[in-house]
Amino acid sequence: MRSEYLIICFCLAAFSLKGQYKFTLPLAIEYATEHSTLIEMDKLNIMDAQKRVKEFKAFGLPQLDLGVDYAYYFLRPTSPTEDFISPAVFGILNEFVFDSPVDPGPPETFNIAFLRRNNLTGYANFRALLFDGVFLKGLKAAKASIDVERSRSKLTEREIAVQVKQAYLAVLIAKENQKIIKSNITSLERLLFEITETYKAGFAEKLDVTRLSLSLENLKVEDENLNELVELSKNILKFQMNFPLDLEIALLDELEVLLNKVEIESTVYLTEESIDYTNRPEVELLEKAIELDELDIDRLGLRLPVLRANVNLQESLQRDKLFNKNEPGFIPGGFVGLNLSYSIFDGGEKSAQRQRSIIRKEQKFLELEEFKRGMYLQATNAQRQVTNAKRTLKNRRSILDLAEEVYTTAKIKFREGVGSSLEINQSETALYQAQADLIAAMYDVILAKTDLDIALGNIK
């Protein structure tokens, strides 16, 4: 129901009149999570874990089998049997009939078949596991494996969110570059027009017009390249979102808006005590793995008897001719049984398995401690990167202001006849470099904040 509701809301709110789907960054991440193939695979893994629990549980539930066995003995097995009748008969005759004893000789041996050619048996067998402590521990471990798969799914969701955010930012950066290039083209076209008119009036050189024309053509080529870059970046974003490549999308968030959210956030000094390690799905995954090892250790440490019950009912039919009603009919049979078993010595197999589980638990515990140390280092370094990126951004803005001032002054001087086109070209190059550096600094701030969110587990 939640998925259907999201799809309906998305269709109503995201589809524009121009046939474009509009996305904010959170909506893009949500769409990617809802449609990700990796998430679907994780859901299948969770379902598989649930079915494994059901499969394991079935082992301890009562079970009933119904069956029919039929066998036709075209060669009936026989058993060699001594003639015990003749000696007995001669013994009676020698005692009561014959005047003198008669020796019957050694008894003959002949083969007797105890089975009829047709054997038909129908049966019902009911069995139940009455008590098995190891089974109960194993069932608990099987249920815990579902939580492990859910933790893995959270890790996948985090990775998808990061990939979508980076792809989304790449589009915004390309569009911001494109916006600046178009603004520069408009400004340069205006200046070129003025210089061309001045040249026609005889107050400027042909070289001045040529230099400005060359700069304008370079900007137009760069604008065309940025058009391609925007489309390529959008395709990458669509791929990360699992969005159809043949449909158009429009991004609603602006780079400046995302940047302002980062800049207004206060920087809090991080300590090992202030970090919530449970925010990271890797920590949850390791803790669940440790819990599984603990259950395995308990299971292998148990030495309890196993009690099973068994009820069997059957009817057998043995005939030389299967459908001859003159021969004996079905013979009923049945039994009730209990089986109590206790393992006295298994050659040390369980002990070795238990020791291996203890070792695995210790390994995961060390991995968890090492991960926490690495997480603290990652978070503190990312925080420093955010601070440095903000400082760099502030400097880049100041440099851009100066570059714009120099460029404006160069244009004024040129119009007044006290400057040269070379001076304009130099100031123009410095301006374009300052603009590019500013955009790169903006991207670095948002990217550093993303790295900090990843380190702290704030991207889920």
C-alpha positions in Angstrom: 0.0 0.0 0.0 2.8 2.4 0.8 4.5 1.7 -2.5 1.2 2.3 -4.4 0.6 5.5 -2.5 4.1 6.8 -3.4 3.6 6.0 -7.0 0.2 7.8 -7.2 1.6 10.9 -5.4 4.6 10.8 -7.7 2.5 10.6 -10.8 0.3 13.5 -9.7 3.0 15.8 -8.5 6.0 15.0 -10.7 4.6 14.9 -14.2 4.6 18.3 -15.8 2.7 19.7 -18.8 5.8 19.4 -21.0 6.1 15.7 -20.3 9.0 16.0 -17.8 9.2 14.2 -14.5 10.3 16.7 -11.8 12.5 15.6 -9.0 13.9 17.2 -5.8 16.9 15.4 -4.4 14.9 13.6 -1.6 12.3 12.5 -4.2 15.0 11.2 -6.5 16.5 9.2 -3.7 13.1 7.9 -2.7 12.3 6.9 -6.3 15.6 5.1 -6.6 15.0 3.2 -3.4 11.5 2.2 -4.5 12.7 1.0 -8.0 16.2 -0.3 -7.3 17.0 -3.7 -8.5 19.5 -4.1 -5.7 16.7 -3.3 -3.2 14.5 -5.9 -4.8 17.3 -8.5 -4.5 17.6 -7.6 -0.8 13.9 -8.1 -0.4 14.2 -11.5 -2.0 17.0 -12.3 0.3 14.9 -11.3 3.3 12.0 -13.5 2.0 14.4 -16.3 1.5 15.6 -16.0 5.1 12.0 -16.1 6.3 11.4 -19.2 4.2 14.5 -20.8 5.7 13.1 -20.2 9.2 9.8 -21.8 8.1 11.8 -24.7 6.6 13.8 -25.1 9.8 10.7 -24.9 11.9 9.1 -27.7 9.9 11.8 -30.0 11.0 10.5 -29.9 14.6 6.7 -30.0 13.7 4.7 -33.2 13.6 4.8 -34.9 10.2 2.5 -37.4 8.6 3.4 -39.6 5.6 1.0 -41.7 3.6 2.2 -44.2 1.1 1.7 -47.4 -0.9 4.4 -50.0 -1.6 4.0 -52.7 -4.3 6.5 -55.4 -5.4 6.2 -58.2 -7.8 8.8 -61.0 -7.3 9.3 -62.7 -10.6 12.1 -64.5 -8.8 11.1 -65.1 -5.2 14.0 -65.2 -2.7 14.3 -68.4 -0.8 16.0 -69.6 2.3 17.8 -73.0 2.6 16.0 -75.1 5.3 16.9 -78.6 6.6 14.2 -81.3 6.5 13.0 -81.3 10.1 9.8 -83.2 9.4 11.2 -86.6 8.2 13.4 -87.2 11.3 10.4 -86.4 13.5 8.1 -88.8 11.6 10.7 -91.6 11.6 11.2 -91.0 15.3 7.5 -91.6 16.0 7.4 -94.6 13.7 10.5 -96.2 15.2 9.0 -95.9 18.6 5.5 -97.0 18.0 5.3 -98.9 14.7 8.6 -100.4 13.5 9.9 -103.4 15.3 13.5 -102.4 14.7 14.5 -98.7 14.3 15.0 -97.5 10.8 17.7 -94.9 10.1 16.3 -92.1 7.9 19.7 -90.9 7.0 21.0 -87.3 7.2 18.3 -84.7 6.7 17.9 -83.2 3.3 18.2 -79.4 2.7 15.8 -77.7 0.4 14.9 -74.1 -0.4 11.7 -72.5 0.9 10.2 -69.2 -0.4 8.5 -67.2 2.4 7.2 -64.4 0.1 4.3 -64.5 -2.3 4.8 -63.1 -5.8 2.6 -60.0 -5.2 3.2 -57.8 -2.2 1.0 -54.7 -1.6 1.4 -52.5 1.5 -0.4 -49.3 2.4 0.9 -47.3 5.4 0.5 -44.1 7.4 3.5 -43.0 9.4 3.2 -40.2 12.0 6.3 -38.8 13.7 7.1 -35.9 16.0 10.1 -34.3 17.7 9.1 -34.1 21.3 12.2 -32.4 22.6 15.5 -31.2 21.2 17.3 -28.3 22.9 19.7 -27.8 20.0 16.8 -27.5 17.6 15.3 -24.7 19.7 18.6 -22.8 19.7 19.0 -23.3 15.9 15.5 -21.9 15.4 16.4 -18.8 17.3 19.5 -18.4 15.2 17.5 -18.8 12.0 15.1 -16.1 13.0 18.1 -13.8 13.8 19.4 -14.3 10.3 16.4 -12.3 9.0 17.6 -9.3 10.9 21.0 -9.7 9.3 19.5 -9.6 5.9 17.5 -6.5 6.9 20.7 -4.8 8.0 22.3 -5.6 4.7 19.3 -4.0 3.0 19.9 -0.8 5.0 23.5 -0.7 3.8 22.3 -1.1 0.2 19.8 1.8 0.7 22.6 4.0 2.0 24.8 3.2 -1.1 21.9 4.0 -3.4 21.2 7.3 -1.7 24.9 8.3 -2.0 25.1 7.4 -5.6 21.9 9.3 -6.5 23.0 12.4 -4.6 26.4 12.4 -6.4 24.7 12.0 -9.8 22.2 14.7 -8.9 24.9 17.1 -7.9 26.8 16.4 -11.1 23.8 17.5 -13.1 23.4 20.7 -11.0 27.1 21.5 -11.4 26.9 21.1 -15.2 23.8 23.3 -15.3 25.4 25.9 -13.1 28.4 25.9 -15.5 26.1 26.2 -18.4 24.2 29.2 -16.8 27.5 31.0 -16.3 28.7 30.3 -19.8 25.4 31.6 -21.2 25.8 34.8 -19.1 29.3 35.2 -20.3 28.2 34.7 -24.0 25.5 37.4 -23.6 28.0 39.8 -22.0 30.7 39.1 -24.6 28.2 39.5 -27.5 27.3 42.9 -26.2 30.9 43.9 -25.9 31.7 42.5 -29.4 28.9 44.5 -30.9 30.2 47.7 -29.3 33.8 47.0 -30.4 32.6 46.2 -33.9 30.7 49.5 -34.1 33.8 51.3 -32.8 35.9 49.5 -35.4 33.6 50.6 -38.2 33.9 54.2 -36.9 37.7 53.9 -37.1 38.4 54.0 -33.4 39.4 50.4 -32.9 41.6 47.9 -34.5 40.6 44.8 -36.5 42.7 42.7 -34.0 40.4 43.8 -31.2 37.4 42.5 -33.0 39.1 39.2 -33.9 40.2 38.5 -30.4 36.7 39.1 -29.0 35.2 37.0 -31.8 37.6 34.2 -31.0 36.7 34.3 -27.3 33.0 34.3 -28.2 33.4 31.3 -30.5 35.3 29.4 -27.7 32.4 30.1 -25.3 29.8 28.8 -27.8 31.8 25.6 -28.3 32.0 25.2 -24.5 28.3 25.9 -24.2 27.6 23.1 -26.7 29.8 20.7 -24.8 28.0 21.6 -21.6 24.7 20.8 -23.3 26.0 17.3 -24.0 27.5 17.1 -20.5 24.1 17.9 -18.9 22.3 15.2 -20.9 25.0 12.7 -20.1 24.9 13.6 -16.4 21.1 13.2 -16.5 21.4 9.8 -18.1 23.8 8.7 -15.3 21.3 10.0 -12.8 18.4 8.1 -14.5 20.6 5.0 -14.4 21.3 5.4 -10.7 17.6 6.0 -10.1 16.5 3.0 -12.3 14.5 5.6 -14.2 13.6 5.0 -17.9 16.3 6.6 -20.1 13.9 7.6 -22.8 11.8 9.8 -20.5 12.7 13.4 -19.6 13.5 14.6 -16.1 13.8 18.1 -14.6 15.6 18.8 -11.4 13.8 21.1 -9.0 16.7 21.7 -6.5 19.2 24.5 -7.2 22.9 24.2 -6.3 22.7 27.4 -4.3 19.8 26.2 -2.2 21.6 22.9 -1.3 24.7 24.9 -0.6 22.9 27.3 1.7 21.6 24.4 3.8 25.2 23.3 4.3 26.5 26.8 5.1 23.9 27.6 7.7 24.5 24.4 9.6 26.7 24.9 12.7 29.9 22.9 13.1 29.9 20.8 16.2 33.2 19.5 17.5 33.0 15.7 17.3 34.2 13.3 20.1 34.1 9.6 20.3 31.4 9.9 22.9 29.2 12.3 20.8 29.1 9.9 17.8 26.2 7.6 17.6 27.8 4.5 16.1 24.4 2.7 15.7 23.5 5.1 12.9 25.8 3.2 10.6 24.3 0.1 9.0 27.7 -1.6 9.1 27.7 -1.5 12.9 24.2 -3.0 13.0 25.3 -5.7 10.6 28.4 -6.6 12.6 26.4 -6.7 15.9 23.8 -9.0 14.3 26.6 -11.3 13.1 28.1 -11.4 16.6 24.6 -12.2 17.9 24.4 -15.1 15.5 27.8 -16.4 16.6 26.7 -16.3 20.2 23.6 -18.3 19.4 25.8 -20.8 17.5 28.1 -21.1 20.5 25.2 -21.8 22.8 23.8 -24.3 20.4 27.0 -26.2 20.1 27.6 -26.1 23.8 24.3 -28.0 24.6 24.4 -31.7 25.2 20.8 -32.7 25.8 18.9 -35.8 24.9 16.6 -35.9 21.9 13.2 -37.4 22.2 11.2 -38.5 19.2 7.8 -40.3 18.8 6.6 -42.4 16.0 3.3 -44.0 15.1 2.9 -46.4 12.2 -0.2 -48.1 10.8 -0.1 -50.4 7.8 -2.0 -53.2 6.0 -0.2 -55.7 3.9 -1.4 -58.1 1.1 0.6 -61.1 -0.1 -0.8 -63.2 -2.9 0.6 -65.3 -5.7 -2.3 -64.0 -7.9 -3.0 -60.4 -7.0 -6.8 -60.5 -7.7 -7.5 -64.0 -6.5 -10.1 -63.4 -3.7 -9.7 -67.0 -2.5 -6.2 -66.2 -1.2 -5.6 -64.4 2.2 -6.6 -60.7 2.3 -5.0 -57.7 3.9 -3.2 -58.2 7.2 -3.2 -55.1 9.5 -0.2 -54.0 11.5 0.9 -51.1 13.6 3.2 -49.9 16.3 3.9 -46.9 18.6 7.5 -46.0 19.4 9.6 -43.6 21.3 13.2 -42.9 20.6 15.5 -41.3 23.2 19.1 -40.6 22.1 22.0 -38.9 23.8 25.4 -38.3 22.2 28.1 -39.5 24.5 31.2 -38.9 22.3 31.4 -37.5 18.8 35.1 -37.5 18.4 35.4 -33.8 19.5 33.5 -32.5 16.4 31.1 -30.3 18.3 33.8 -29.0 20.5 35.9 -28.0 17.5 32.9 -26.3 15.9 32.1 -24.4 19.1 35.7 -23.2 19.3 35.6 -22.0 15.7 32.4 -20.1 16.5 34.1 -18.5 19.4 37.0 -17.5 17.2 34.6 -16.0 14.6 32.8 -14.0 17.3 36.1 -12.6 18.5 37.1 -11.7 15.0 33.8 -9.9 14.4 34.1 -8.1 17.7 37.6 -6.9 16.7 36.2 -5.8 13.3 33.5 -3.9 15.1 36.0 -2.1 17.3 38.2 -1.4 14.4 35.3 -0.1 12.4 34.3 2.3 15.2 37.8 3.7 15.3 37.8 4.1 11.6 34.3 5.7 11.7 35.6 8.3 14.2 38.6 9.0 12.1 36.4 9.3 9.0 33.9 11.6 10.7 36.6 13.9 12.1 38.4 14.1 8.8 35.2 14.8 7.0 34.3 17.5 9.4 37.7 19.2 8.8 37.1 18.8 5.0 33.7 20.6 5.5 35.4 23.4 7.4 38.2 23.7 4.8 35.7 23.6 1.9 33.6 26.4 3.4 36.8 28.5 3.9 37.9 27.8 0.4 34.4 28.7 -0.9 34.5 32.0 0.9 37.9 32.8 -0.6 36.7 31.8 -4.1 33.8 34.2 -3.8 36.2 37.0 -2.8 38.4 36.2 -5.8 35.5 36.1 -8.1 34.4 39.5 -6.9 37.9 40.9 -7.6 38.0 39.2 -11.0 34.6 40.7 -12.0 35.8 44.1 -10.8 39.0 43.8 -12.9 37.0 42.6 -16.0 34.5 45.5 -15.6 37.4 48.0 -15.3 39.1 46.6 -18.3 36.0 46.9 -20.4 35.5 50.5 -19.3 39.1 51.4 -20.0 38.8 49.8 -23.5 35.6 51.7 -24.3 37.3 54.9 -23.3 40.3 54.2 -25.5 42.8 53.8 -22.7 42.9 50.0 -22.6 43.6 47.2 -25.0 41.8 44.1 -26.1 44.7 42.0 -24.8 43.9 43.4 -21.3 40.3 42.4 -21.7 41.3 38.9 -22.8 43.6 38.5 -19.8 40.9 39.8 -17.3 38.3 37.6 -19.1 40.5 34.5 -18.7 41.0 35.3 -15.0 37.2 35.8 -14.6 36.4 32.5 -16.3 38.9 30.7 -14.1 37.5 32.3 -11.0 34.0 31.2 -12.0 35.1 27.7 -12.6 37.0 27.7 -9.2 33.9 29.0 -7.5 31.7 26.2 -8.9 34.3 23.6 -8.0 34.4 25.0 -4.4 30.6 24.9 -4.2 30.7 21.2 -5.3 33.5 20.5 -2.8 31.4 21.9 0.1 28.4 19.8 -0.7 30.5 16.7 -1.4 32.4 17.2 1.9 29.1 17.5 3.7 27.9 14.3 2.0 31.0 12.5 3.2 30.4 13.8 6.7 26.8 12.5 6.6 28.0 9.2 5.3 30.6 9.0 8.2 28.0 9.8 10.8 25.3 7.6 9.3 22.9 10.4 8.5 22.4 9.2 4.9 20.1 6.2 5.3 
